[in-house]
Amino acid sequence: MHAVMTTFVKVLIHHSGYFIENDERSYVSGNVDVFDAVNVNKLSVSEIDYMLKELGVFYYKYFFYRIPN
């Protein structure tokens, strides 16, 4: 039997703000909440939807994400 490596990440969710266009696009006037130790093998749109509901965000149109380099 092979050991399975599990990777955990920190997910920062910026919400309740809006984007502005200046020299580059910026997100302003919102909140930032952190979910620690999120299993990357279980991270999905459904999981993000659950996180947003935990934060009181029930209505949204899009998810935007950035993978840090």
N, C-alpha and C positions, 0 to 999 in steps of 0.2 A: 504494500500500500504506500502511495506517495503522499508526503506532507503537502498540504495546500497553504501557500503563502497568502495571507490576507493583508491588504493594504488599507490603512485608514487615513482619511484626509479631513481637513477642516474646510467647511463650506460657509462662505460669507454670503448672506442674502441681503442685497440692497433693495429696499421697497418703500412705497408710499412717497416717492419723489418723482422727478421728471427729467428728461433729457433736454439739454440746450446745445445749440450749435454755435461755436465760436471758432477759434483756430482748429479745434478738434472737438469731438462730441464729449460732453460731460454729463454726469448724473448728479443732480443737486436736490437739496431740501428733503432728503429722505432719511430713513432709518437703516442701520446696519445691524443685523443679528447674526450670531455665529452658532453653527452646529458643529461640535467637536466630535472626532472619532467616527466619521461616517465611513462605512464599509464601501469601497469603490465597486465591489462586485454586486452590491445591491442598490447602488445609486441609479435611479431611473426618473422619468418624468412623473410617475406616480409618487415616488418618494419626495420629490421636490414639491409637488402639489400638497402632500401631507405637511411638509415643513411650513409652507405658506399658510395653510389653514391654522397651524399651531400659532402663527404670528398674527392671526386675525385677518389675513388677506384671502378673500373668497372670490373676488372678481378680478380677472386680469385677461389680457389678450395674448401676450407673448412672454417667453422666457428668453433672456439674453445671457450668455455665459462667456467666460474667458478662462482659458486654461493657462495658468501662470507658466512662465518659462524660466 
